[in-house]
Amino acid sequence: MSRIHAVALNTFREAVRDRIFTSILFFAGAFILASLALQEVTIGDQAKVVRSVGQGSIDIFGSIVAMFLGVSIVWKELDKRTIYTILSKPLPRWQFILGKYAGLLVTVAVELLILGLVYIVLLTTMQGFPPAVFFVSLGTLFLELMLLTAWATLFSASSSPTTATAFTLSVFVIGHLADDIWLYGSQAESEVAQAIARALYWVLPNFEVFSLRTEAVHELPIPWAQVGGSLVYGLAYSAAVVCIAMFVFQRRDVK
């Protein structure tokens, strides 16, 4: 565990120093603050618009950090040639991948914490302290990013950054269109199209099961059944993908 902890801590330190992380964090905070201006120009329920923009910014920029830090997690070590020094030590490859993944999760959690605090201060100033459903939605968002980071780690462990980025973006898009893919498959006349749609639906992640944005924006009651289901789904699916990533990297030739 001490080896995994050391790798995770080093990964976190590198991530927070990365210009990509700081730039994304800056723009995310700027978008949340920009919702102040929207209140003055929006027609309709201004309070809901502010909440929607703020929470949407947290969702989008959280996903960007998870993807673009995750896809380079192994490549950076290969590019700097530090991977050879690391693997020459009594550190199994599976511990290396698990440590890297854990470090990225800590980075994502810190990002969500910072953006969440900015949002809370903004909303408290304008409308009052957020209801409990907002904090639960942050928790389910972290589960979504946990799974997205697992996929990014898998692709990083098996391919180049360019390929990993393309695959991770594809998983992200398909994951948010999973329900539409299922609907298309059920309505398609071709049996081949139906089979492909069903396969994509069951194999690739469904990120919509984690979304409580509607409930948080409209301040609705917490759907505990959905929360419980997303918790089990997110933890089990993430663990499976990380295990595959460890297996793939174990067999990868890094010489």
Summary of the structure (lengths in Angstrom):
residues: 255
radius of gyration: 19.6
end to end distance: 26.5
largest distance: 62.3
contacts: 830
relative contact order: 0.13
helix: 84%
strand: 0%
